[in-house]
Amino acid sequence: MAEPKAKTGSRTGSRTGSRTGSKTGAATGAATPRERYRAQVRTEIKEHAWKQVAEAGASALSLNAIAKQMGVSGPALYRYFAGRDELITELIRDAYRSLADAVHAAAADGADLSGLAHVLRDWALADPHRYFLIYGTPVPGYHAPEEITGISQEIMADLLTACTNLEPAADKALEPDAPAIPFAAHLEGHRDWAGDHPAPPAALHRALTFWTRLHGVLSLELAGHFAGMGFDPGRLFAAELDDLVARRG
């Protein structure tokens, strides 16, 4: 079966785009008709993929099922995504990029640790399936490329900076000879996950604690495990955050 029909002139795109459009696009940086058509189809494929993720989870993602929904043959979609893993990578990249951009914007506006935490929660509540794709159970047999890890480290870098900025205020209340927390001391020599960020061990510990505890609350909330328990999950999240800001290490 033929590949998906373009919503704008496909003949013009194939003739003009291949002869003059590609040269003009290369010279001006503008997308050619063929490139615009390809981007349009990829976007439509991803929209169907997100619906599948919401209904059955990422592990059930199927290009053939998407092709059927779009009224085209399976091989036609393989012109846009080489396989299921490439499509999953694209979805994960989009999700991480969306969260990273939201966190970056908040950090640039001066958000502190609490502010970044609420950005994370708002982002997660806006689309739980997107959240679970990147922070939920790994997809069996799928391994994300290094570029995806790089985007996730951008988020951690903003978190580490916020934790580092918090440390001086927290340290004022400590005795001068207060002993180092063992795990914080351990992190001084085990900080590959932090990249080249210069955060001190106490900030590394706080960032990891923040990451595990708040994601734990969010995951339980989004999965519905607090339903019927009679309390506001938002208040639990805020209480955990207050404790994380007040504690050292």
Backbone as CSV, one residue per row, in Angstrom:
resi,resn,N_x,N_y,N_z,CA_x,CA_y,CA_z,C_x,C_y,C_z
1,MET,0.849,-1.198,0.000,0.000,0.000,0.000,0.875,1.234,0.000
2,ALA,0.412,2.306,-0.659,1.215,3.524,-0.765,1.405,4.156,0.591
3,GLU,2.444,4.995,0.685,2.703,5.683,1.933,1.623,6.730,2.175
4,PRO,1.529,7.266,3.412,0.458,8.221,3.731,0.426,9.392,2.777
5,LYS,-0.789,9.839,2.440,-0.938,11.001,1.572,-0.620,12.275,2.318
6,ALA,0.040,13.172,1.634,0.338,14.463,2.249,-0.930,15.295,2.282
7,LYS,-1.034,16.137,3.288,-2.198,17.014,3.393,-2.034,18.250,2.513
8,THR,-0.805,18.476,2.051,-0.561,19.543,1.085,0.021,18.899,-0.153
9,GLY,0.097,19.631,-1.251,0.428,19.066,-2.536,1.618,18.130,-2.560
10,SER,1.406,16.820,-2.656,2.498,15.863,-2.666,3.225,15.868,-3.997
11,ARG,2.483,16.138,-5.121,3.151,16.181,-6.418,4.102,17.354,-6.508
12,THR,3.623,18.498,-6.065,4.501,19.666,-6.069,5.713,19.413,-5.200
13,GLY,5.462,18.775,-4.032,6.565,18.497,-3.122,7.573,17.557,-3.725
14,SER,7.126,16.545,-4.499,8.051,15.560,-5.031,8.822,16.100,-6.218
15,ARG,8.175,16.959,-7.028,8.859,17.489,-8.204,9.683,18.729,-7.862
16,THR,8.981,19.742,-7.381,9.670,20.988,-7.071,10.657,20.799,-5.947
17,GLY,10.230,20.043,-4.896,11.097,19.850,-3.744,12.362,19.134,-4.102
18,SER,12.304,18.151,-5.025,13.491,17.377,-5.350,14.427,18.133,-6.269
19,ARG,13.884,19.082,-7.061,14.740,19.793,-8.006,15.204,21.151,-7.472
20,THR,14.225,22.016,-7.189,14.602,23.354,-6.749,14.515,23.523,-5.250
21,GLY,13.534,22.854,-4.628,13.310,23.029,-3.191,14.512,22.639,-2.374
22,SER,15.176,21.517,-2.741,16.311,21.061,-1.956,17.452,22.045,-2.030
23,LYS,17.651,22.646,-3.234,18.723,23.633,-3.360,18.385,24.907,-2.595
24,THR,17.136,25.350,-2.749,16.734,26.559,-2.049,16.763,26.350,-0.547
25,GLY,16.261,25.183,-0.108,16.258,24.893,1.317,17.648,24.852,1.879
26,ALA,18.584,24.262,1.138,19.957,24.177,1.616,20.574,25.553,1.718
27,ALA,20.202,26.435,0.756,20.807,27.765,0.736,20.227,28.668,1.815
28,THR,18.922,28.524,2.079,18.281,29.440,3.017,18.062,28.848,4.395
29,GLY,18.177,27.523,4.513,17.934,26.894,5.799,16.474,26.545,6.007
30,ALA,15.594,26.895,5.041,14.172,26.588,5.154,13.935,25.136,4.768
31,ALA,12.920,24.512,5.367,12.599,23.130,5.054,11.986,23.035,3.668
32,THR,12.336,21.995,2.934,11.758,21.758,1.619,10.364,21.157,1.789
33,PRO,9.545,21.171,0.726,8.224,20.531,0.831,8.338,19.072,1.260
34,ARG,9.306,18.364,0.742,9.472,16.959,1.122,9.822,16.821,2.598
35,GLU,10.667,17.706,3.105,11.038,17.671,4.522,9.843,18.010,5.410
36,ARG,9.046,18.972,4.974,7.854,19.328,5.740,6.862,18.171,5.763
37,TYR,6.717,17.514,4.639,5.812,16.359,4.562,6.305,15.243,5.475
38,ARG,7.598,14.980,5.452,8.163,13.924,6.282,7.957,14.235,7.772
39,ALA,8.185,15.491,8.143,7.996,15.891,9.536,6.534,15.754,9.944
40,GLN,5.639,16.074,9.015,4.202,15.979,9.290,3.803,14.527,9.542
41,VAL,4.300,13.616,8.721,3.953,12.201,8.877,4.547,11.648,10.167
42,ARG,5.790,12.005,10.474,6.420,11.541,11.714,5.629,12.022,12.938
43,THR,5.160,13.267,12.874,4.355,13.800,13.978,3.062,13.014,14.137
44,GLU,2.425,12.679,13.008,1.186,11.908,13.073,1.439,10.512,13.636
45,ILE,2.546,9.903,13.253,2.900,8.580,13.775,3.087,8.648,15.284
46,LYS,3.766,9.686,15.749,4.009,9.821,17.188,2.706,10.070,17.953
47,GLU,1.790,10.786,17.350,0.497,11.003,18.015,-0.222,9.678,18.239
48,HIS,-0.199,8.814,17.230,-0.809,7.490,17.376,-0.028,6.661,18.397
49,ALA,1.281,6.821,18.410,2.109,6.061,19.351,1.789,6.443,20.787
50,TRP,1.613,7.729,21.044,1.272,8.163,22.401,-0.071,7.591,22.846
51,LYS,-1.009,7.484,21.913,-2.308,6.886,22.251,-2.134,5.419,22.640
52,GLN,-1.251,4.718,21.909,-0.974,3.319,22.252,-0.330,3.211,23.623
53,VAL,0.617,4.107,23.893,1.292,4.098,25.189,0.273,4.306,26.304
54,ALA,-0.666,5.231,26.090,-1.682,5.516,27.103,-2.622,4.331,27.312
55,GLU,-2.899,3.595,26.263,-3.862,2.505,26.349,-3.250,1.186,26.819
56,ALA,-2.010,0.895,26.371,-1.447,-0.427,26.658,-0.006,-0.414,27.131
57,GLY,0.608,0.770,27.219,1.993,0.839,27.657,2.969,0.787,26.493
58,ALA,4.182,1.275,26.729,5.185,1.355,25.670,5.613,-0.013,25.159
59,SER,5.567,-1.031,26.018,6.000,-2.366,25.603,5.092,-2.944,24.525
60,ALA,3.867,-2.426,24.410,2.919,-2.925,23.410,2.927,-2.087,22.132
61,LEU,3.845,-1.143,22.038,3.892,-0.255,20.880,4.105,-1.064,19.601
62,SER,3.336,-0.770,18.555,3.402,-1.533,17.305,3.274,-0.605,16.108
63,LEU,4.308,-0.598,15.260,4.245,0.204,14.040,3.171,-0.326,13.098
64,ASN,2.985,-1.648,13.057,1.963,-2.213,12.185,0.568,-1.773,12.622
65,ALA,0.347,-1.706,13.933,-0.953,-1.254,14.429,-1.175,0.213,14.078
66,ILE,-0.113,1.004,14.193,-0.220,2.425,13.839,-0.504,2.572,12.353
67,ALA,0.169,1.768,11.535,-0.054,1.816,10.090,-1.514,1.514,9.756
68,LYS,-2.081,0.528,10.443,-3.478,0.171,10.210,-4.397,1.330,10.572
69,GLN,-4.096,2.016,11.684,-4.910,3.152,12.098,-4.815,4.298,11.092
70,MET,-3.654,4.420,10.449,-3.445,5.491,9.476,-3.896,5.094,8.077
71,GLY,-4.284,3.814,7.903,-4.751,3.357,6.603,-3.654,3.131,5.594
72,VAL,-2.473,2.755,6.050,-1.348,2.499,5.150,-0.743,1.141,5.495
73,SER,0.212,0.718,4.706,0.883,-0.556,4.964,1.969,-0.382,6.005
74,GLY,2.296,-1.467,6.675,3.375,-1.429,7.657,4.690,-0.948,7.069
75,PRO,5.116,-1.500,5.916,6.391,-1.063,5.324,6.449,0.436,5.044
76,ALA,5.282,1.052,4.772,5.279,2.493,4.487,5.792,3.289,5.675
77,LEU,5.466,2.849,6.915,5.894,3.590,8.099,7.378,3.391,8.389
78,TYR,7.936,2.306,7.898,9.359,2.062,8.136,10.239,3.017,7.342
79,ARG,9.632,3.816,6.481,10.374,4.878,5.806,10.607,6.052,6.745
80,TYR,9.830,6.095,7.830,9.901,7.210,8.773,10.537,6.819,10.104
81,PHE,10.361,5.583,10.492,11.005,5.048,11.690,11.490,3.641,11.357
82,ALA,12.756,3.378,11.630,13.347,2.098,11.251,12.736,0.920,12.000
83,GLY,12.149,1.183,13.153,11.553,0.110,13.933,10.967,0.654,15.222
84,ARG,10.455,-0.261,16.041,9.821,0.125,17.300,10.770,0.890,18.204
85,ASP,12.026,0.425,18.308,12.966,1.066,19.222,13.259,2.510,18.825
86,GLU,13.348,2.760,17.535,13.593,4.138,17.091,12.411,5.031,17.441
87,LEU,11.215,4.502,17.325,10.023,5.271,17.675,9.974,5.532,19.179
88,ILE,10.294,4.519,19.981,10.333,4.708,21.431,11.373,5.757,21.799
89,THR,12.538,5.692,21.154,13.580,6.681,21.419,13.089,8.094,21.135
90,GLU,12.345,8.240,20.045,11.823,9.565,19.687,10.834,10.064,20.739
91,LEU,9.983,9.173,21.226,9.017,9.559,22.252,9.724,9.936,23.553
92,ILE,10.720,9.146,23.936,11.475,9.430,25.160,12.247,10.733,25.019
93,ARG,12.834,10.947,23.846,13.570,12.198,23.614,12.643,13.397,23.761
94,ASP,11.458,13.307,23.163,10.503,14.410,23.253,10.090,14.661,24.706
95,ALA,9.873,13.580,25.463,9.456,13.723,26.856,10.552,14.363,27.696
96,TYR,11.760,13.844,27.586,12.874,14.410,28.347,13.141,15.860,27.944
97,ARG,13.056,16.131,26.628,13.317,17.498,26.167,12.276,18.458,26.728
98,SER,11.028,18.018,26.773,9.962,18.852,27.321,10.223,19.165,28.794
99,LEU,10.583,18.140,29.573,10.843,18.367,30.994,12.099,19.199,31.196
100,ALA,13.149,18.898,30.443,14.405,19.653,30.576,14.183,21.124,30.265
101,ASP,13.406,21.411,29.231,13.143,22.814,28.869,12.357,23.514,29.970
102,ALA,11.390,22.800,30.565,10.595,23.396,31.647,11.472,23.681,32.868
103,VAL,12.349,22.738,33.196,13.249,22.933,34.340,14.262,24.036,34.060
104,HIS,14.819,24.047,32.849,15.778,25.103,32.477,15.145,26.488,32.599
105,ALA,13.928,26.613,32.085,13.247,27.907,32.105,13.019,28.369,33.537
106,ALA,12.604,27.445,34.400,12.374,27.805,35.800,13.678,28.192,36.486
107,ALA,14.742,27.431,36.226,16.047,27.734,36.827,16.556,29.089,36.350
108,ALA,16.360,29.384,35.071,16.800,30.669,34.523,16.047,31.837,35.144
109,ASP,14.816,31.586,35.579,14.005,32.621,36.236,14.284,32.718,37.730
110,GLY,15.258,31.920,38.199,15.656,32.004,39.600,14.968,31.033,40.534
111,ALA,14.302,30.011,39.991,13.617,29.039,40.847,14.614,28.312,41.744
112,ASP,14.250,28.122,43.003,15.090,27.375,43.928,14.691,25.906,43.886
113,LEU,15.187,25.121,44.845,14.897,23.691,44.862,13.394,23.422,44.918
114,SER,12.674,24.180,45.746,11.228,24.000,45.847,10.536,24.326,44.528
115,GLY,10.984,25.381,43.893,10.397,25.766,42.611,10.587,24.694,41.553
116,LEU,11.785,24.115,41.493,12.052,23.061,40.520,11.198,21.831,40.813
117,ALA,10.988,21.539,42.096,10.172,20.387,42.475,8.739,20.550,41.975
118,HIS,8.197,21.739,42.097,6.822,21.963,41.651,6.717,21.964,40.127
119,VAL,7.781,22.375,39.450,7.801,22.254,37.989,7.713,20.785,37.598
120,LEU,8.486,19.946,38.290,8.453,18.511,38.023,7.062,17.935,38.243
121,ARG,6.443,18.285,39.363,5.113,17.731,39.666,4.067,18.211,38.663
122,ASP,4.095,19.496,38.341,3.127,20.026,37.375,3.275,19.337,36.024
123,TRP,4.530,19.136,35.612,4.806,18.475,34.329,4.280,17.040,34.358
124,ALA,4.503,16.333,35.454,4.068,14.942,35.572,2.545,14.829,35.577
125,LEU,1.885,15.705,36.320,0.421,15.657,36.403,-0.236,16.010,35.071
126,ALA,0.434,16.826,34.272,-0.128,17.235,32.984,-0.228,16.063,32.013
127,ASP,0.669,15.080,32.151,0.656,13.923,31.238,1.331,12.743,31.924
128,PRO,0.588,11.999,32.742,1.169,10.876,33.482,1.825,9.812,32.607
129,HIS,1.254,9.548,31.422,1.825,8.511,30.551,3.206,8.930,30.037
130,ARG,3.358,10.214,29.776,4.671,10.724,29.368,5.662,10.578,30.516
131,TYR,5.200,10.864,31.724,6.056,10.722,32.907,6.500,9.275,33.088
132,PHE,5.554,8.342,33.005,5.883,6.939,33.234,6.761,6.363,32.125
133,LEU,6.707,6.938,30.928,7.569,6.452,29.856,9.038,6.636,30.211
134,ILE,9.359,7.747,30.900,10.768,7.994,31.214,11.152,7.646,32.645
135,TYR,10.176,7.584,33.550,10.497,7.283,34.950,9.805,6.022,35.478
136,GLY,9.103,5.332,34.600,8.419,4.116,35.026,9.236,2.863,34.739
137,THR,8.567,1.738,34.632,9.227,0.462,34.375,9.877,0.468,32.993
138,PRO,11.149,0.099,32.884,11.821,0.071,31.576,11.114,-0.842,30.586
139,VAL,11.149,-0.478,29.319,10.546,-1.294,28.274,11.439,-2.512,28.035
140,PRO,10.915,-3.725,28.143,11.730,-4.927,27.945,12.429,-4.939,26.591
141,GLY,13.729,-5.191,26.619,14.499,-5.291,25.379,14.930,-3.977,24.771
142,TYR,14.539,-2.870,25.376,14.892,-1.560,24.822,16.030,-0.935,25.612
143,HIS,16.981,-0.352,24.899,18.104,0.330,25.531,18.242,1.719,24.912
144,ALA,18.103,2.738,25.738,18.153,4.117,25.242,19.578,4.485,24.824
145,PRO,19.726,5.241,23.733,21.067,5.683,23.301,21.624,6.735,24.244
146,GLU,22.919,6.990,24.128,23.595,7.919,25.033,23.024,9.327,24.959
147,GLU,22.534,9.735,23.801,22.003,11.100,23.666,20.826,11.325,24.609
148,ILE,20.045,10.260,24.867,18.916,10.380,25.783,19.423,10.578,27.202
149,THR,20.460,9.837,27.552,21.069,10.000,28.875,21.573,11.421,29.056
150,GLY,22.082,12.010,27.979,22.586,13.381,28.046,21.502,14.381,28.394
151,ILE,20.288,14.200,27.842,19.193,15.116,28.157,18.782,14.966,29.617
152,SER,18.739,13.731,30.117,18.363,13.519,31.516,19.398,14.145,32.449
153,GLN,20.658,14.167,32.025,21.694,14.778,32.856,21.565,16.295,32.903
154,GLU,20.950,16.877,31.875,20.689,18.322,31.911,19.757,18.655,33.075
155,ILE,18.742,17.814,33.262,17.792,18.023,34.352,18.500,17.880,35.690
156,MET,19.336,16.848,35.804,20.076,16.627,37.042,21.042,17.777,37.321
157,ALA,21.618,18.360,36.281,22.554,19.468,36.478,21.858,20.666,37.120
158,ASP,20.636,20.973,36.671,19.886,22.072,37.284,19.549,21.751,38.736
159,LEU,19.225,20.498,38.988,18.928,20.076,40.352,20.173,20.182,41.239
160,LEU,21.314,19.761,40.723,22.557,19.838,41.487,22.927,21.287,41.807
161,THR,22.695,22.174,40.849,22.984,23.590,41.094,22.095,24.139,42.197
162,ALA,20.806,23.785,42.162,19.887,24.242,43.202,20.285,23.692,44.566
163,CYS,20.717,22.440,44.610,21.143,21.832,45.876,22.442,22.451,46.376
164,THR,23.338,22.765,45.462,24.594,23.407,45.842,24.342,24.787,46.421
165,ASN,23.423,25.536,45.806,23.102,26.878,46.301,22.436,26.829,47.672
166,LEU,21.804,25.722,47.979,21.115,25.575,49.255,22.064,25.213,50.388
167,GLU,23.189,24.589,50.067,24.082,24.064,51.095,24.615,25.105,52.091
168,PRO,25.089,26.288,51.643,25.635,27.240,52.619,24.649,27.620,53.718
169,ALA,23.383,27.851,53.340,22.383,28.222,54.332,22.134,27.073,55.295
170,ALA,22.126,25.856,54.785,21.875,24.703,55.639,23.043,24.453,56.582
171,ASP,24.249,24.727,56.119,25.442,24.434,56.914,25.630,25.392,58.091
172,LYS,24.989,26.551,58.055,25.182,27.521,59.130,24.713,26.986,60.479
173,ALA,23.720,26.103,60.448,23.158,25.597,61.688,23.951,24.420,62.258
174,LEU,25.015,24.013,61.568,25.776,22.845,62.003,26.925,23.225,62.916
175,GLU,27.285,22.289,63.770,28.469,22.479,64.594,29.709,22.392,63.707
176,PRO,30.761,23.153,64.009,31.956,23.144,63.170,32.564,21.756,62.989
177,ASP,32.460,20.902,64.022,33.082,19.587,63.926,32.066,18.488,63.631
178,ALA,30.918,18.865,63.039,29.898,17.870,62.719,30.461,16.842,61.750
179,PRO,30.294,15.549,62.032,30.844,14.507,61.152,30.115,14.438,59.816
180,ALA,30.828,14.034,58.792,30.221,13.885,57.470,29.300,12.672,57.466
181,ILE,28.183,12.793,56.777,27.274,11.662,56.643,27.960,10.622,55.758
182,PRO,27.989,9.360,56.161,28.734,8.336,55.416,28.430,8.274,53.929
183,PHE,27.140,8.327,53.567,26.830,8.206,52.143,27.319,9.423,51.363
184,ALA,27.252,10.612,51.968,27.771,11.807,51.305,29.267,11.656,51.062
185,ALA,29.976,11.103,52.040,31.411,10.862,51.876,31.664,9.850,50.764
186,HIS,30.804,8.844,50.679,30.913,7.829,49.628,30.763,8.471,48.247
187,LEU,29.839,9.415,48.134,29.581,10.033,46.840,30.756,10.858,46.331
188,GLU,31.620,11.283,47.227,32.766,12.088,46.791,33.628,11.315,45.804
189,GLY,33.655,10.003,45.950,34.437,9.193,45.022,33.601,8.392,44.045
190,HIS,32.289,8.615,44.044,31.381,7.886,43.155,30.374,8.863,42.567
191,ARG,30.848,9.732,41.715,30.014,10.815,41.206,29.928,10.842,39.684
192,ASP,30.146,9.719,39.032,30.059,9.678,37.570,28.689,10.135,37.077
193,TRP,27.631,9.808,37.829,26.267,10.155,37.435,26.048,11.665,37.387
194,ALA,26.915,12.427,38.078,26.775,13.883,38.126,27.539,14.582,37.011
195,GLY,28.204,13.819,36.152,28.964,14.426,35.074,30.101,15.271,35.607
196,ASP,30.289,16.446,35.024,31.370,17.328,35.474,30.878,18.442,36.395
197,HIS,29.681,18.273,36.962,29.154,19.292,37.870,30.004,19.331,39.142
198,PRO,30.393,20.521,39.597,31.281,20.629,40.764,30.582,20.569,42.119
199,ALA,29.378,20.058,42.171,28.621,20.005,43.433,29.411,19.263,44.513
200,PRO,29.427,19.790,45.751,30.105,19.099,46.857,29.324,17.855,47.261
201,PRO,29.956,16.941,48.012,29.292,15.687,48.393,27.925,15.885,49.055
202,ALA,27.789,16.872,49.936,26.498,17.092,50.605,25.407,17.436,49.597
203,ALA,25.752,18.234,48.583,24.774,18.594,47.555,24.440,17.389,46.686
204,LEU,25.434,16.543,46.415,25.180,15.310,45.664,24.183,14.428,46.413
205,HIS,24.401,14.303,47.718,23.514,13.480,48.545,22.098,14.060,48.550
206,ARG,22.004,15.368,48.726,20.684,16.008,48.749,19.968,15.815,47.409
207,ALA,20.692,15.950,46.308,20.078,15.803,44.989,19.546,14.389,44.778
208,LEU,20.326,13.387,45.173,19.867,12.009,45.031,18.657,11.725,45.924
209,THR,18.690,12.272,47.138,17.571,12.079,48.057,16.315,12.748,47.509
210,PHE,16.471,13.952,47.003,15.384,14.679,46.349,14.821,13.845,45.202
211,TRP,15.680,13.351,44.356,15.290,12.617,43.158,14.515,11.348,43.513
212,THR,15.006,10.594,44.495,14.352,9.324,44.838,13.049,9.542,45.607
213,ARG,13.047,10.435,46.579,11.850,10.608,47.412,10.699,11.261,46.656
214,LEU,10.995,12.320,45.909,9.918,13.009,45.212,9.387,12.187,44.046
215,HIS,10.272,11.467,43.353,9.779,10.586,42.297,8.963,9.442,42.894
216,GLY,9.340,9.010,44.079,8.567,7.968,44.743,7.153,8.424,45.029
217,VAL,7.007,9.626,45.575,5.673,10.173,45.860,4.885,10.362,44.563
218,LEU,5.541,10.928,43.550,4.859,11.165,42.278,4.401,9.867,41.629
219,SER,5.271,8.868,41.621,4.928,7.593,40.986,3.727,6.945,41.663
220,LEU,3.700,6.973,42.993,2.567,6.403,43.718,1.289,7.192,43.460
221,GLU,1.423,8.514,43.427,0.245,9.352,43.189,-0.322,9.117,41.790
222,LEU,0.545,9.134,40.777,0.080,9.001,39.404,-0.466,7.604,39.112
223,ALA,0.034,6.617,39.833,-0.459,5.250,39.649,-1.747,4.998,40.413
224,GLY,-2.210,5.998,41.180,-3.478,5.887,41.882,-3.428,5.179,43.218
225,HIS,-2.217,4.983,43.768,-2.098,4.241,45.019,-2.567,5.037,46.243
226,PHE,-2.744,6.335,46.098,-3.250,7.133,47.225,-4.772,7.278,47.191
227,ALA,-5.374,6.784,46.122,-6.831,6.922,45.983,-7.543,6.230,47.145
228,GLY,-8.494,6.927,47.749,-9.262,6.346,48.836,-8.587,6.402,50.187
229,MET,-7.384,6.964,50.271,-6.681,7.021,51.552,-7.072,8.255,52.359
230,GLY,-7.786,9.183,51.746,-8.337,10.309,52.486,-7.404,11.466,52.756
231,PHE,-6.303,11.583,52.021,-5.440,12.757,52.191,-5.064,13.326,50.824
232,ASP,-4.557,14.541,50.840,-4.187,15.245,49.616,-2.741,14.905,49.252
233,PRO,-2.493,14.201,48.131,-1.125,13.866,47.733,-0.241,15.095,47.534
234,GLY,-0.862,16.212,47.163,-0.084,17.430,46.990,0.521,17.905,48.299
235,ARG,-0.204,17.707,49.381,0.326,18.085,50.693,1.445,17.141,51.136
236,LEU,1.333,15.862,50.790,2.414,14.927,51.096,3.673,15.308,50.322
237,PHE,3.497,15.643,49.053,4.625,16.077,48.225,5.289,17.307,48.844
238,ALA,4.473,18.274,49.262,4.999,19.497,49.865,5.716,19.208,51.185
239,ALA,5.178,18.272,51.980,5.804,17.924,53.258,7.164,17.263,53.035
240,GLU,7.224,16.369,52.052,8.493,15.724,51.718,9.505,16.764,51.245
241,LEU,9.043,17.706,50.444,9.914,18.748,49.937,10.444,19.630,51.069
242,ASP,9.574,20.011,51.997,10.005,20.820,53.143,11.098,20.103,53.931
243,ASP,10.937,18.797,54.111,11.924,18.021,54.850,13.250,17.959,54.096
244,LEU,13.164,17.825,52.787,14.381,17.754,51.964,15.136,19.075,51.999
245,VAL,14.416,20.168,52.001,15.069,21.482,52.035,15.709,21.732,53.408
246,ALA,15.058,21.260,54.452,15.544,21.515,55.810,16.700,20.610,56.207
247,ARG,16.743,19.393,55.684,17.757,18.433,56.094,19.111,18.710,55.464
248,ARG,20.144,18.137,56.021,21.475,18.268,55.438,21.898,16.926,54.860
249,GLY,22.512,16.960,53.659,23.051,15.755,53.037,21.976,14.936,52.369
